[in-house]
Amino acid sequence: VYLQNENYNVYKFYTSEEAIKCIDNIPLDLAVLDIMIQGKNGFEICKYIRDKGLKFPIIMLTAKIEDNDKIKGLTLGADDYITKPFNPLELVARVKSALRRYTLYNGENKTNHTIEINGLVIDKDKHKCLLYEREVDLTPIEFEILLYLAENRGKVIKTDELFSKVWGSKYFEKDNNTVMVHIRRIREKLGEDTKNPKFIKTVWGVGYKFE
């Protein structure tokens, strides 16, 4: 109801079978997935979306608050995570923020900006990332994280600053895992040595630095 009041077209399903049929047949801009759903759970649907190569934002919605569940969803490719009960206006704000990133990623509001560092090329205009001339398959939110760190290279970016800038939301302690998992996924896609990463360094207790 809240999303419809913001003039979004909303498709609502109560089983994973119905949801997957929609994913297969209707172009979507965003998915809100409840983990506890009849049939395949929200984690499996999230994996299904990413395995199909679809890059639209995914927000996980659940009553569970365990860090392991949160990390699992983010690792499978979710962009954000909201636990119940929640303020519906918070969900709308998260949806708007995710859609802004997705719109930018797909080529609108171009700014003609390219960063080149040690074989890594980040093209803000085309929203593409190349490493040694090979395209790195980043989700919109991963691209925004990498871009923000690269634009501030040499500077230590606090975790709360990175979260507020990229997610567009107020940072809380529980959001640390969200940032951490996304950084880990970016490093994996860049082929980084986890013990001695070339690009994104962890500044323990503070945040991250792009070198």
Secondary structure, 3 states (H helix, E strand, C coil): CHHHHCCCCCCCCCEHHHHHHHHHHCCCCCEEEECCCECCCHHHHHHHHHHCCCCCCEEEEECCCCHHHHHHHHHCCCCEEEECCCCHHHHHHHHHHHHHHHHHHCCCCCCCCEEEECCEEEECCCCEEEECCEECCCCHHHHHHHHHHHHCCCCEEEHHHHHHHHHCCCCCHHHHHHHHHHHHHHHHHCCCCCCCCCCEEEECCCEEEEC
